[in-house]
Amino acid sequence: MYCLQWLLPVLLIPKPLNPALWFSHSMFMGFYLLSFLLERKPCTICALVFLAALFLICYSCWGNCFLYHCSGSQLPDSAHDPSIVGT
């Protein structure tokens, strides 16, 4: 389970508030995971635990899935706040 210490923090990285950055964020996360899987070759148990966690987060539409944006989920209230610029 040593390899999970490099995979689980990926699930905690928040999605950007700006919808224009969602594609760049998902491409970065996808390439990070692909390069991690090719370079480190995690054990089967770690890979299955990570894929199960990713599936549950994306299936539940909690808003932190980096693969796609759920149509029913709303943006946070701070996304429409004009006082937050450049953060």
All heavy atoms as an XYZ file, in Angstrom:
692
protein
N       0.800     -1.192      0.000
C       0.000      0.000      0.000
C       0.851      1.268      0.000
O       0.331      2.350      0.176
C      -0.939      0.018      1.205
C      -1.957     -1.066      1.184
S      -3.184     -0.682     -0.042
C      -4.425     -1.849      0.367
N       2.127      1.105     -0.172
C       3.035      2.256     -0.196
C       2.709      3.186     -1.364
O       2.818      4.408     -1.236
C       4.468      1.762     -0.291
C       5.486      2.848     -0.486
C       5.848      3.666      0.579
C       6.074      3.071     -1.721
C       6.770      4.678      0.410
C       7.000      4.076     -1.897
C       7.345      4.869     -0.835
O       8.256      5.870     -1.009
N       2.290      2.629     -2.486
C       2.054      3.446     -3.674
C       0.798      4.310     -3.553
O       0.633      5.267     -4.299
C       1.978      2.572     -4.909
S       0.986      1.099     -4.725
N      -0.082      4.014     -2.610
C      -1.281      4.847     -2.431
C      -0.956      6.231     -1.908
O      -1.739      7.158     -2.089
C      -2.270      4.163     -1.487
C      -3.231      3.187     -2.127
C      -4.122      2.568     -1.075
C      -4.044      3.817     -3.205
N       0.197      6.399     -1.265
C       0.539      7.722     -0.756
C       0.767      8.718     -1.881
O       0.714      9.915     -1.665
C       1.754      7.655      0.153
C       3.067      7.520     -0.566
C       4.238      7.553      0.399
O       4.057      7.676      1.601
N       5.419      7.444     -0.124
N       0.996      8.255     -3.099
C       1.164      9.143     -4.251
C      -0.114      9.273     -5.068
O      -0.246     10.183     -5.870
C       2.284      8.636     -5.150
C       3.608      8.658     -4.478
C       4.266      7.593     -3.936
C       4.410      9.802     -4.230
N       5.432      8.001     -3.380
C       5.560      9.360     -3.545
C       4.280     11.148     -4.518
C       6.559     10.227     -3.152
C       5.285     12.000     -4.124
C       6.408     11.542     -3.450
N      -1.047      8.369     -4.868
C      -2.285      8.408     -5.650
C      -3.429      9.122     -4.928
O      -4.170      9.878     -5.548
C      -2.726      6.982     -5.991
C      -1.939      6.289     -7.093
C      -2.386      4.848     -7.218
C      -2.109      7.012     -8.406
N      -3.594      8.895     -3.647
C      -4.737      9.469     -2.933
C      -4.724     10.996     -2.858
O      -5.795     11.606     -2.931
C      -4.845      8.855     -1.538
C      -5.304      7.401     -1.535
C      -5.416      6.896     -0.117
C      -6.603      7.218     -2.269
N      -3.582     11.673     -2.730
C      -3.629     13.143     -2.746
C      -4.154     13.722     -4.053
O      -4.655     14.842     -4.072
C      -2.170     13.549     -2.514
C      -1.586     12.414     -1.773
C      -2.252     11.196     -2.326
N      -4.093     12.961     -5.132
C      -4.634     13.440     -6.412
C      -6.136     13.675     -6.295
O      -6.679     14.603     -6.902
C      -4.311     12.428     -7.535
C      -5.020     12.768     -8.815
C      -2.817     12.353     -7.752
N      -6.805     12.878     -5.491
C      -8.245     13.047     -5.315
C      -8.591     14.278     -4.490
O      -9.724     14.740     -4.517
C      -8.833     11.805     -4.646
C      -8.680     10.497     -5.421
C      -9.213      9.353     -4.593
C      -9.364     10.581     -6.763
N      -7.630     14.811     -3.750
C      -7.883     15.959     -2.889
C      -7.596     17.299     -3.558
O      -7.908     18.342     -3.001
C      -7.048     15.841     -1.610
C      -7.314     14.596     -0.770
C      -6.347     14.543      0.390
C      -8.744     14.562     -0.299
N      -7.001     17.289     -4.737
C      -6.707     18.534     -5.448
C      -8.028     19.113     -5.957
O      -8.760     18.453     -6.691
C      -5.731     18.284     -6.613
C      -4.395     17.801     -6.072
C      -5.557     19.546     -7.454
C      -3.407     17.397     -7.142
N      -8.369     20.328     -5.556
C      -9.662     20.879     -5.956
C      -9.692     21.268     -7.432
O      -8.682     21.613     -8.030
C      -9.811     22.111     -5.066
C      -8.423     22.508     -4.748
C      -7.612     21.245     -4.706
N     -10.886     21.197     -7.980
C     -11.099     21.634     -9.357
C     -11.136     23.152     -9.379
O     -11.669     23.778     -8.471
C     -12.423     21.066     -9.864
C     -12.541     21.143    -11.358
C     -13.839     20.649    -11.936
C     -14.597     19.647    -11.181
N     -15.811     19.207    -11.860
N     -10.565     23.797    -10.402
C     -10.587     25.265    -10.442
C     -12.008     25.808    -10.521
O     -12.908     25.166    -11.063
C      -9.804     25.607    -11.712
C      -9.331     24.349    -12.295
C      -9.874     23.214    -11.527
N     -12.204     27.001     -9.979
C     -13.521     27.628    -10.025
C     -13.873     28.119    -11.420
O     -15.040     28.129    -11.805
C     -13.575     28.801     -9.049
C     -13.512     28.439     -7.562
C     -13.502     29.699     -6.724
C     -14.676     27.558     -7.191
N     -12.876     28.536    -12.171
C     -13.111     29.055    -13.513
C     -13.380     27.891    -14.474
O     -12.534     27.031    -14.667
C     -11.879     29.848    -13.972
C     -12.113     30.553    -15.273
O     -13.143     30.387    -15.918
N     -11.144     31.358    -15.671
N     -14.566     27.844    -15.104
C     -14.869     26.742    -16.017
C     -13.929     26.667    -17.219
O     -13.782     25.603    -17.811
C     -16.302     27.038    -16.470
C     -16.867     27.937    -15.443
C     -15.716     28.723    -14.908
N     -13.279     27.762    -17.571
C     -12.363     27.734    -18.706
C     -11.119     26.904    -18.401
O     -10.439     26.446    -19.311
C     -11.962     29.154    -19.086
N     -10.812     26.702    -17.136
C      -9.624     25.945    -16.747
C      -9.903     24.466    -16.490
O      -8.982     23.709    -16.208
C      -9.003     26.565    -15.489
C      -8.507     27.990    -15.642
C      -8.029     28.519    -14.309
C      -7.409     28.062    -16.677
N     -11.155     24.037    -16.584
C     -11.486     22.648    -16.289
C     -10.826     21.685    -17.264
O     -10.352     20.624    -16.870
C     -12.991     22.441    -16.300
C     -13.689     23.027    -15.116
C     -13.109     23.459    -13.962
C     -15.072     23.256    -14.977
N     -14.061     23.946    -13.112
C     -15.270     23.829    -13.702
C     -16.175     23.027    -15.790
C     -16.527     24.167    -13.231
C     -17.418     23.365    -15.319
C     -17.601     23.935    -14.055
N     -10.781     22.033    -18.534
C     -10.169     21.142    -19.515
C      -8.670     21.002    -19.260
O      -8.134     19.889    -19.262
C     -10.414     21.652    -20.942
C      -9.791     20.781    -21.990
C     -10.344     19.554    -22.298
C      -8.641     21.179    -22.643
C      -9.764     18.737    -23.253
C      -8.056     20.371    -23.596
C      -8.614     19.157    -23.905
N      -7.999     22.114    -19.003
C      -6.561     22.072    -18.718
C      -6.285     21.267    -17.453
O      -5.335     20.480    -17.394
C      -6.000     23.475    -18.552
O      -6.193     24.220    -19.722
N      -7.118     21.449    -16.455
C      -6.953     20.721    -15.203
C      -7.142     19.220    -15.414
O      -6.345     18.413    -14.919
C      -7.946     21.248    -14.170
C      -7.926     20.522    -12.871
N      -6.908     20.664    -11.972
C      -8.800     19.641    -12.320
C      -7.149     19.903    -10.914
N      -8.288     19.279    -11.110
N      -8.181     18.846    -16.146
C      -8.423     17.414    -16.367
C      -7.333     16.795    -17.230
O      -6.944     15.644    -17.004
C      -9.803     17.194    -16.988
O      -9.862     17.781    -18.263
N      -6.789     17.539    -18.203
C      -5.686     17.007    -19.006
C      -4.435     16.829    -18.150
O      -3.740     15.814    -18.259
C      -5.390     17.928    -20.191
C      -6.490     17.959    -21.226
S      -6.814     16.359    -21.955
C      -5.329     16.105    -22.860
N      -4.130     17.801    -17.300
C      -2.971     17.688    -16.422
C      -3.105     16.485    -15.495
O      -2.165     15.702    -15.326
C      -2.786     18.968    -15.609
C      -1.726     18.854    -14.557
C      -0.389     18.881    -14.911
C      -2.072     18.710    -13.227
C       0.598     18.767    -13.944
C      -1.095     18.591    -12.256
C       0.242     18.617    -12.623
N      -4.279     16.339    -14.878
C      -4.483     15.230    -13.953
C      -4.437     13.890    -14.683
O      -3.875     12.916    -14.174
C      -5.821     15.390    -13.228
C      -5.903     16.635    -12.396
S      -4.663     16.716    -11.127
C      -5.384     15.624     -9.956
N      -4.999     13.840    -15.872
C      -4.956     12.606    -16.647
C      -3.542     12.218    -17.038
O      -3.144     11.049    -16.915
N      -2.759     13.196    -17.492
C      -1.369     12.902    -17.852
C      -0.532     12.550    -16.623
O       0.359     11.709    -16.705
C      -0.743     14.078    -18.604
C      -1.168     14.149    -20.032
C      -1.608     15.344    -20.566
C      -1.140     13.035    -20.850
C      -2.005     15.422    -21.887
C      -1.537     13.095    -22.168
C      -1.970     14.292    -22.695
N      -0.818     13.183    -15.489
C      -0.099     12.827    -14.263
C      -0.378     11.376    -13.900
O       0.540     10.615    -13.580
C      -0.495     13.746    -13.107
C       0.095     13.291    -11.796
C       1.418     13.567    -11.481
C      -0.664     12.561    -10.883
C       1.975     13.139    -10.286
C      -0.115     12.119     -9.692
C       1.193     12.410     -9.402
O       1.736     11.963     -8.221
N      -1.653     10.983    -13.922
C      -1.992      9.612    -13.566
C      -1.416      8.610    -14.555
O      -0.912      7.557    -14.165
C      -3.511      9.457    -13.475
C      -4.148     10.108    -12.273
C      -5.656     10.003    -12.358
C      -3.640      9.463    -11.003
N      -1.483      8.930    -15.840
C      -0.932      8.026    -16.843
C       0.575      7.869    -16.668
O       1.094      6.745    -16.681
C      -1.246      8.549    -18.249
C      -0.735      7.692    -19.400
C      -1.474      6.367    -19.429
C      -0.893      8.436    -20.700
N       1.284      8.971    -16.466
C       2.737      8.880    -16.288
C       3.077      8.176    -14.982
O       4.049      7.420    -14.918
C       3.374     10.262    -16.333
O       2.935     11.040    -15.243
N       2.278      8.389    -13.934
C       2.522      7.692    -12.675
C       2.344      6.194    -12.850
O       3.163      5.398    -12.388
C       1.595      8.207    -11.585
C       1.761      7.478    -10.280
C       2.772      7.838     -9.412
C       0.924      6.437     -9.937
C       2.943      7.169     -8.216
C       1.087      5.753     -8.753
C       2.097      6.117     -7.882
N       1.266      5.808    -13.518
C       1.009      4.376    -13.704
C       2.066      3.711    -14.576
O       2.426      2.557    -14.350
C      -0.385      4.166    -14.295
C      -1.553      4.558    -13.390
C      -2.869      4.434    -14.134
C      -1.569      3.711    -12.134
N       2.573      4.428    -15.570
C       3.601      3.851    -16.435
C       4.970      3.812    -15.759
O       5.737      2.863    -15.965
C       3.684      4.632    -17.743
C       2.492      4.492    -18.671
C       2.657      5.407    -19.873
C       2.321      3.054    -19.120
N       5.289      4.838    -14.968
C       6.619      4.909    -14.374
C       6.726      4.078    -13.093
O       7.655      3.286    -12.939
C       6.972      6.355    -14.051
C       8.339      6.508    -13.441
C       8.635      7.934    -13.046
O       7.873      8.842    -13.441
O       9.622      8.131    -12.336
N       5.788      4.237    -12.181
C       5.889      3.590    -10.870
C       5.312      2.180    -10.848
O       5.656      1.406     -9.971
C       5.180      4.426     -9.805
C       5.739      5.804     -9.638
C       6.999      5.768     -8.815
N       7.598      7.076     -8.734
C       7.721      7.771     -7.632
N       7.279      7.282     -6.511
N       8.286      8.960     -7.660
N       4.382      1.880    -11.749
C       3.731      0.571    -11.814
C       3.217      0.128    -10.437
O       3.763     -0.778     -9.818
C       4.686     -0.467    -12.387
C       5.087     -0.193    -13.803
C       6.068     -1.241    -14.284
C       6.495     -0.955    -15.688
N       7.401      0.163    -15.810
N       2.166      0.795     -9.953
C       1.655      0.445     -8.622
C       1.075     -0.972     -8.603
O       0.712     -1.528     -9.645
C       0.568      1.486     -8.371
C       0.140      1.911     -9.713
C       1.359      1.817    -10.580
N       1.018     -1.538     -7.414
C       0.486     -2.893     -7.285
C      -0.997     -2.906     -7.664
O      -1.668     -1.880     -7.711
C       0.701     -3.409     -5.873
S      -0.159     -2.478     -4.603
N      -1.487     -4.077     -7.915
C      -2.869     -4.232     -8.370
C      -3.863     -3.756     -7.313
O      -4.862     -3.109     -7.638
C      -3.141     -5.703     -8.708
O      -2.153     -6.147     -9.637
C      -4.508     -5.885     -9.307
N      -3.587     -4.048     -6.056
C      -4.504     -3.649     -4.985
C      -4.591     -2.130     -4.897
O      -5.678     -1.559     -4.791
C      -4.062     -4.257     -3.646
C      -4.201     -5.769     -3.709
C      -4.866     -3.685     -2.493
C      -3.642     -6.488     -2.513
N      -3.445     -1.447     -4.969
C      -3.441      0.017     -4.905
C      -4.182      0.617     -6.096
O      -4.927      1.580     -5.946
C      -2.016      0.543     -4.871
S      -1.126      0.159     -3.366
N      -3.949      0.070     -7.270
C      -4.628      0.576     -8.461
C      -6.136      0.374     -8.356
O      -6.917      1.269     -8.714
C      -4.078     -0.102     -9.705
N      -6.566     -0.770     -7.851
C      -8.001     -1.034     -7.709
C      -8.633     -0.134     -6.644
O      -9.746      0.364     -6.831
C      -8.237     -2.499     -7.374
C      -7.970     -3.481     -8.513
C      -8.179     -4.907     -8.034
C      -8.870     -3.186     -9.700
N      -7.932      0.088     -5.530
C      -8.457      0.974     -4.486
C      -8.595      2.401     -5.030
O      -9.608      3.075     -4.812
C      -7.549      0.944     -3.238
C      -7.879      2.071     -2.287
C      -7.663     -0.391     -2.548
N      -7.591      2.866     -5.765
C      -7.648      4.218     -6.333
C      -8.768      4.329     -7.366
O      -9.520      5.306     -7.364
C      -6.318      4.590     -6.967
C      -6.346      5.929     -7.615
C      -6.310      7.084     -6.858
C      -6.435      6.049     -8.998
C      -6.361      8.328     -7.456
C      -6.484      7.280     -9.602
C      -6.452      8.430     -8.824
N      -8.891      3.360     -8.260
C      -9.946      3.416     -9.274
C     -11.329      3.342     -8.639
O     -12.264      3.996     -9.101
C      -9.748      2.310    -10.298
C      -8.541      2.492    -11.218
C      -8.386      1.278    -12.128
C      -8.661      3.759    -12.028
N     -11.473      2.566     -7.561
C     -12.755      2.504     -6.865
C     -13.084      3.851     -6.222
O     -14.227      4.322     -6.298
C     -12.732      1.401     -5.811
N     -12.091      4.485     -5.596
C     -12.322      5.802     -4.991
C     -12.660      6.841     -6.056
O     -13.558      7.661     -5.878
C     -11.095      6.235     -4.196
N     -11.952      6.805     -7.179
C     -12.230      7.733     -8.273
C     -13.629      7.513     -8.834
O     -14.370      8.468     -9.091
C     -11.177      7.570     -9.370
C     -11.287      8.496    -10.566
C     -11.046      9.930    -10.135
C     -10.289      8.093    -11.630
N     -14.022      6.253     -9.003
C     -15.354      5.940     -9.508
C     -16.431      6.444     -8.546
O     -17.429      7.039     -8.982
C     -15.501      4.433     -9.725
C     -16.891      4.018    -10.079
C     -17.392      4.256    -11.350
C     -17.708      3.413     -9.139
C     -18.687      3.881    -11.676
C     -18.994      3.044     -9.450
C     -19.488      3.269    -10.728
N     -16.238      6.231     -7.251
C     -17.245      6.671     -6.281
C     -17.365      8.190     -6.229
O     -18.469      8.727     -6.111
C     -16.917      6.122     -4.894
C     -17.119      4.622     -4.732
C     -16.629      4.170     -3.367
C     -18.573      4.257     -4.925
N     -16.250      8.888     -6.325
C     -16.296     10.359     -6.315
C     -16.986     10.872     -7.575
O     -17.823     11.776     -7.520
C     -14.886     10.942     -6.166
C     -14.398     10.735     -4.740
C     -14.871     12.428     -6.509
C     -12.971     11.150     -4.518
N     -16.650     10.305     -8.722
C     -17.252     10.779     -9.977
C     -18.712     10.353    -10.100
O     -19.531     11.076    -10.649
C     -16.447     10.266    -11.163
S     -14.833     11.031    -11.298
N     -19.046      9.171     -9.595
C     -20.414      8.677     -9.699
C     -21.357      9.458     -8.786
O     -22.516      9.669     -9.115
C     -20.457      7.188     -9.347
C     -21.818      6.564     -9.469
C     -22.376      6.324    -10.728
C     -22.559      6.228     -8.345
C     -23.619      5.749    -10.850
C     -23.799      5.658     -8.456
C     -24.329      5.421     -9.708
O     -25.568      4.864     -9.826
N     -20.853      9.901     -7.645
C     -21.710     10.606     -6.703
C     -21.870     12.087     -7.054
O     -22.710     12.758     -6.479
C     -21.149     10.488     -5.289
O     -19.912     11.149     -5.213
N     -21.048     12.604     -7.977
C     -21.105     14.007     -8.408
C     -20.939     14.968     -7.239
O     -21.695     15.911     -7.063
C     -22.397     14.310     -9.155
S     -22.408     13.649    -10.807
N     -19.944     14.731     -6.414
C     -19.649     15.634     -5.301
C     -19.003     16.912     -5.780
O     -18.831     17.843     -5.020
C     -18.752     14.959     -4.291
C     -19.474     14.022     -3.388
C     -20.809     13.973     -3.160
C     -18.891     13.008     -2.587
N     -21.106     12.978     -2.280
C     -19.944     12.374     -1.909
C     -17.604     12.567     -2.380
C     -19.728     11.326     -1.037
C     -17.404     11.526     -1.506
C     -18.447     10.917     -0.848
N     -18.580     16.975     -7.025
C     -18.011     18.195     -7.559
C     -16.505     18.207     -7.619
O     -15.917     19.168     -8.081
N     -15.842     17.150     -7.167
C     -14.388     17.126     -7.196
C     -13.864     16.141     -8.231
O     -12.679     15.841     -8.246
C     -13.824     16.769     -5.817
C     -12.408     17.241     -5.657
O     -11.980     18.150     -6.344
N     -11.681     16.617     -4.767
N     -14.705     15.634     -9.091
C     -14.269     14.719    -10.137
C     -13.573     15.518    -11.229
O     -14.140     16.446    -11.787
C     -15.449     13.958    -10.720
S     -14.967     12.805    -12.016
N     -12.330     15.162    -11.520
C     -11.577     15.922    -12.513
C     -11.803     15.413    -13.930
O     -11.321     16.014    -14.877
C     -10.076     15.918    -12.182
C      -9.459     14.564    -12.178
C      -8.990     13.995    -13.333
C      -9.340     13.865    -10.998
C      -8.416     12.744    -13.320
C      -8.760     12.623    -10.976
C      -8.299     12.057    -12.139
N     -12.547     14.339    -14.100
C     -12.769     13.802    -15.442
C     -13.834     14.583    -16.202
O     -13.714     14.792    -17.398
C     -13.161     12.329    -15.360
C     -12.104     11.412    -14.749
C     -12.655     10.007    -14.607
C     -10.860     11.411    -15.601
N     -14.874     14.994    -15.529
C     -15.947     15.757    -16.175
C     -16.711     16.533    -15.112
O     -16.566     16.301    -13.921
C     -16.895     14.835    -16.936
C     -17.561     13.784    -16.077
C     -18.763     14.039    -15.458
C     -16.972     12.535    -15.883
C     -19.372     13.095    -14.666
C     -17.576     11.586    -15.095
C     -18.776     11.866    -14.496
O     -19.361     10.934    -13.692
N     -17.539     17.466    -15.566
C     -18.372     18.257    -14.669
C     -19.786     17.703    -14.725
O     -20.374     17.583    -15.794
C     -18.360     19.725    -15.080
C     -19.203     20.594    -14.201
N     -18.851     20.881    -12.911
C     -20.384     21.212    -14.429
C     -19.779     21.653    -12.374
N     -20.710     21.867    -13.276
N     -20.315     17.353    -13.588
C     -21.678     16.821    -13.539
C     -22.664     17.930    -13.882
O     -22.524     19.060    -13.423
C     -21.971     16.273    -12.155
S     -20.915     14.885    -11.723
N     -23.646     17.595    -14.681
C     -24.579     18.623    -15.148
C     -25.462     19.148    -14.026
O     -25.874     20.294    -14.044
C     -25.445     18.060    -16.268
O     -26.176     16.937    -15.795
N     -25.756     18.334    -13.029
C     -26.638     18.759    -11.958
C     -25.955     19.539    -10.855
O     -26.612     20.199    -10.058
N     -24.641     19.486    -10.787
C     -23.946     20.157     -9.692
C     -23.745     21.639    -10.004
O     -23.526     22.031    -11.136
C     -22.594     19.488     -9.415
O     -21.746     19.628    -10.528
N     -23.823     22.432     -8.977
C     -23.698     23.875     -9.108
C     -22.275     24.309     -8.793
O     -21.553     23.627     -8.077
C     -24.650     24.579     -8.136
C     -26.107     24.298     -8.420
C     -26.567     24.949     -9.708
O     -26.111     26.026    -10.059
N     -27.473     24.304    -10.406
N     -21.897     25.449     -9.320
C     -20.622     26.046     -8.944
C     -20.726     26.597     -7.535
O     -21.810     26.968     -7.091
C     -20.268     27.191     -9.900
C     -19.783     26.800    -11.281
C     -19.646     28.046    -12.132
C     -18.468     26.086    -11.203
N     -19.628     26.660     -6.801
C     -19.683     27.289     -5.472
C     -20.079     28.750     -5.583
O     -19.905     29.393     -6.612
C     -18.248     27.150     -4.963
C     -17.591     26.145     -5.827
C     -18.332     26.124     -7.121
N     -20.629     29.291     -4.501
C     -21.067     30.687     -4.500
C     -19.905     31.643     -4.755
O     -20.077     32.702     -5.336
C     -21.738     31.038     -3.173
C     -23.049     30.292     -2.990
O     -23.660     29.933     -4.031
O     -23.439     30.056     -1.845
N     -18.712     31.268     -4.330
C     -17.562     32.156     -4.512
C     -17.130     32.229     -5.979
O     -16.350     33.101     -6.338
C     -16.395     31.684     -3.649
O     -16.021     30.377     -4.011
N     -17.627     31.342     -6.826
C     -17.246     31.392     -8.239
C     -17.849     32.611     -8.934
O     -17.321     33.074     -9.943
C     -17.707     30.125     -8.951
N     -18.948     33.127     -8.409
C     -19.612     34.268     -9.032
C     -19.304     35.576     -8.316
O     -19.889     36.603     -8.630
C     -21.124     34.046     -9.047
C     -21.520     32.786     -9.744
N     -21.362     32.610    -11.105
C     -22.032     31.630     -9.285
C     -21.780     31.406    -11.439
N     -22.194     30.784    -10.343
N     -18.399     35.529     -7.356
C     -18.063     36.710     -6.575
C     -17.044     37.548     -7.332
O     -15.929     37.108     -7.575
C     -17.495     36.289     -5.212
C     -17.315     37.452     -4.275
O     -17.725     38.572     -4.628
O     -16.779     37.234     -3.184
N     -17.392     38.768     -7.751
C     -16.448     39.579     -8.517
C     -15.261     40.091     -7.700
O     -14.270     40.549     -8.259
C     -17.295     40.758     -9.014
C     -18.448     40.814     -8.094
C     -18.671     39.412     -7.586
N     -15.335     39.997     -6.366
C     -14.205     40.472     -5.563
C     -13.041     39.479     -5.578
O     -11.935     39.829     -5.220
C     -14.648     40.705     -4.117
O     -15.044     39.478     -3.521
N     -13.305     38.240     -6.014
C     -12.232     37.250     -6.108
C     -11.698     37.287     -7.527
O     -12.286     36.741     -8.460
C     -12.748     35.825     -5.776
C     -13.308     35.795     -4.373
C     -11.633     34.824     -5.945
C     -13.915     34.474     -3.996
N     -10.593     37.962     -7.712
C      -9.973     38.087     -9.020
C      -8.528     37.657     -8.892
O      -7.792     38.153     -8.048
C     -10.055     39.536     -9.547
C      -9.354     39.654    -10.887
C     -11.503     39.972     -9.673
N      -8.124     36.740     -9.743
C      -6.723     36.320     -9.770
C      -6.338     35.380     -8.651
O      -5.168     35.223     -8.360
N      -7.323     34.728     -8.011
C      -6.982     33.773     -6.966
C      -7.241     32.383     -7.429
O      -7.959     32.117     -8.328
C      -7.784     34.030     -5.678
O      -9.172     33.945     -5.985
C      -7.445     35.355     -5.068
